[in-house]
Amino acid sequence: MDPYGIEAMSNTKLQIPPEFNNATKDERIAFVQELWDQIAQDPENVPLPEHHKRILDERLAKHRANPQAGQPWSEVRDRILGQLRTR
């Protein structure tokens, strides 16, 4: 079984436009971003795989059991940025 759902996603009947293969890397990224932006306009209809739900439930349960163990995102971000600056 594919834990990331990639197998299921590869069963699409849609074809990649031929122009995509001749596009630059930046153009390909922009194209994919535009596709995602269209999908994300209706977030209620974006499917959430069951394994993602399980992970979120597990993390929420851990946080509720010990809320003091977590750190605010601002502190985590600052620590990571500080480590990157010292490299």
C-alpha positions in Angstrom: 0.0 0.0 0.0 1.2 3.5 -0.9 1.3 5.6 2.4 1.3 8.9 0.5 -1.6 8.2 -1.9 0.6 8.6 -5.0 -0.6 5.5 -6.6 -4.2 6.7 -6.5 -3.2 10.1 -7.9 -1.4 8.5 -10.9 -4.7 6.9 -12.1 -5.9 10.1 -13.7 -7.4 10.1 -17.1 -6.1 13.7 -17.7 -3.2 14.1 -20.0 -0.3 16.5 -19.4 -0.4 19.1 -22.2 2.4 18.6 -24.7 3.6 22.2 -24.1 4.4 21.2 -20.5 7.3 19.0 -21.7 8.9 21.9 -23.6 8.4 24.4 -20.8 11.2 25.6 -18.6 11.4 24.5 -15.0 10.1 27.9 -13.8 7.1 27.7 -16.3 6.3 24.2 -15.1 6.3 25.3 -11.5 4.1 28.3 -12.3 1.7 26.0 -14.2 1.4 23.5 -11.3 0.9 26.4 -8.9 -1.9 27.8 -11.0 -3.6 24.4 -11.1 -3.3 24.1 -7.3 -4.6 27.7 -6.8 -7.7 26.7 -8.8 -8.2 23.6 -6.7 -7.7 25.5 -3.4 -10.3 28.1 -4.2 -12.8 25.6 -2.8 -11.0 24.1 0.2 -14.1 22.3 1.5 -13.9 20.0 -1.5 -10.1 19.2 -1.3 -9.9 15.6 -0.1 -7.9 14.8 3.0 -6.5 11.3 3.0 -7.3 9.2 6.0 -3.6 8.8 7.0 -3.3 12.6 7.2 -6.4 12.7 9.5 -4.8 10.0 11.7 -1.5 12.0 11.9 -3.4 15.2 12.8 -5.5 13.4 15.4 -2.3 11.9 17.0 -0.6 15.2 17.1 -3.6 16.9 18.6 -4.0 14.2 21.2 -0.3 14.6 22.2 -0.7 18.3 22.5 -3.8 18.0 24.6 -2.0 15.5 26.9 1.0 17.8 27.4 0.4 21.3 26.0 3.5 22.7 27.7 5.7 20.5 25.5 5.1 22.6 22.4 6.6 25.8 21.4 5.1 28.7 19.5 5.9 28.8 15.8 7.6 32.2 16.1 10.2 30.6 18.5 10.7 27.6 16.3 11.1 29.7 13.2 13.6 32.1 15.0 15.7 29.1 16.3 15.8 27.5 12.8 16.7 30.8 11.1 19.4 31.4 13.7 20.9 28.0 13.0 20.9 28.6 9.3 22.7 32.0 9.7 25.5 30.4 11.7 26.3 27.9 9.0 
